[in-house]
Amino acid sequence: MTVMSMTTQTQILSVKVQTLFNRISRDNLVLFCLLTLMAALMALFIIMPLWAMLTKSVQSNAGEFVGLANFATYFASASLWVSVGNTAAVGILVTLVVGIMAFGYAYALTRSCMPLKSLFQILGTAPILAPSLLPAISLIFLFGNQGIAKSLLSGHSVYGLIGIALGLIFWTFPHALMILTTSLRTSDARLYEAARALKTSPLKTFFVVTLPAAKYGLISTLIVVFTLVITDFGVAKVIGGSYNVLATDIFKQVIGQQNFAMGAVTSLILLLPALLAFTADRWVQKKQKSLFDTRSVPYVPSPNRLRDGFCFVYCALISAAVCALLAMAVYGSLVTFWPWNKALTLNNYNFAEMSTYGWLPFFNSLTLAGWTALFGTVLIFIAAYCIEKGRAFGPIRQTLQMISVVPMAVPGMVLGLGYIFYFNDANNPFNWLYGTMAFLVINTVVHYYTVGHMTALTALKQLPSEIEATAASVKLPQYRLFLKVTLPVCLPAILDIATYLFVNALTTTSAVVFLYSTDTILASVSILNMDDAGQTGSAAAMAVMIMMAAATAKIVQMVAGKWLNTRTQAWRKR
């Protein structure tokens, strides 16, 4: 009797389990597996390295727990407060200058009828193709101790605040320009028609209509630029001289003194302003409301000779400065031996004679960029799709969305140091990754994950919600909807993500400066090494090679993007 009862209970349990599996659709099962995989990857490559960083900051170099002793020692150092003050000074100065310059440039591109707009758009965003080390090297050729335009500084040295500020203004300008251009383009022409009807002066219209509509974009721009400036390492390392900032302090603690505990403390201090800026940016985006809806009329500027002429001159001056720095890097890479022998030669590009690594760093950078673009794009888009378009497991998707924005708030050097502490441990089962190209690829994907994730979410949000509802009502498997509709329609955005990852993987320095091995040394790191060795010409040559590779990628993106737009975006036209 007992045996029969147990058999009956087993059968009932089996039926219940079968019923449960029948209720769980195949789509939800696949979604759960993907979300679980994403959660594991984010915990392993985002959360755990940061936890290792926090743990290391309260330990001695021997691994013993010392509490807040490291922080007490660090805050007692006078050099800390000098670095904090220098970092704040550079951040505020560059942020204000770039904010004003980029706003004027974006205004000229979007609110004027000046000629050569397309050319100015290209030149304004050109610095994003170069590593941050390139403007620093160009400034040395121009204003260094043997610079060709040294007299323009009126006796002031470029090695310090001036050089760091100029280099970072050049490097951060395109980032600010892209945000502000997008912000100024979405304007309602009806507001300007009302201003004209009320006989409002152009100056008052600017302060009453234009500036309020773009204020959130401007605030976001200032926050992004400030974050980029205080976390950059390359410019300060090359041209900073004795002007110490927090980013170079981390490098000196880890590489120069092998003091990993104090490096972790410095990293956490650098992380605080980045986190505050990131939090402020999130707040601004929540406050921002769309001022452009289906009833709005796109603003089209009308010709105005005085305004258009002023905008043309303004953009021409900034574009000339951009071209001067880029051209100076190219010229410096062709000079035989600066400044004593200025005969032009290609010897600086013969890296086999200039460095023991030869061309290996450049090809390693191309390899890193290629794998980062391939795996990063696939991972980012699938994760964004699961989070945005998933039909179940809401709490899990919301948690992953929160974790997805964390990398944007973490400076590259902090992330790289966290990877050292966590993965360079014999007890870690993933220790075998350390020093490999796969390790660099993972770190780079994580470093630039958030921007790609936001781009993918923006593209997915543009898809009409009726598509998902219709597919669900007819019981169309979600994977078929993804392959047949979502993927083709989002191909331009996917191309943007891939290009973004490729270009940034080529130019990154701070995130990988601690992680390379002799077999995986990258071009950006090689530039630092050659500059330290006094081989400025070869360093410039390597920087030019990175810029040419990035420019080639952008050209390919432009050509492929036009083809994809004609093939996949016809649905946007009514």
Secondary structure, 3 states (H helix, E strand, C coil): CHHHHHHHHHHHHHHHHHHHHHHCCHHHHHHHHHHHHHHHHHHHHHHHHHHHHHHHHCECCCCCECCCHHHHHHHCCHHHHHHHHHHHHHHHHHHHHHHHHHHHHHHHHHHCCCCCHHHHHHHHHHHHHCCCHHHHHHHHHHHCCCCCCHHHHCCCCCCCHHHHHHHHHHHHHHHHHHHHHHHHHCCEHHHHHHHHHCCCCHHHHHHHHHHHHHHHHHHHHHHHHHHHHHHCCHHHHHHCCCCCCHHHHHHHHHHHCCCHHHHHHHHHHHHHHHHHHHHHHHHHHHHCCCCCCCCCCECCCCCCHHHHHHHHHHHHHHHHHHHHHHHHHHHHHHEEECCCEEEECCHHHCHHHHCCCCCHHHHHHHHHHHHHHHHHHHHHHHHHHHHHHCCCCHHHHHHHHHHHCHHHHCCHHHHHHHHHHHHCCCCCCCHHHCCCHHHHHHHHHHHCHHHHHHHHHHHHHCCCHHHHHHHHHCCCCHHHHHHHHHHHHCHHHHHHHHHHHHHHHHHCCCCCCCCCCCCCCCHHHHHHHHHHCCCHHHHHHHHHHHHHHHHHHHHHHHHHHHHHHHHHCHHHCC
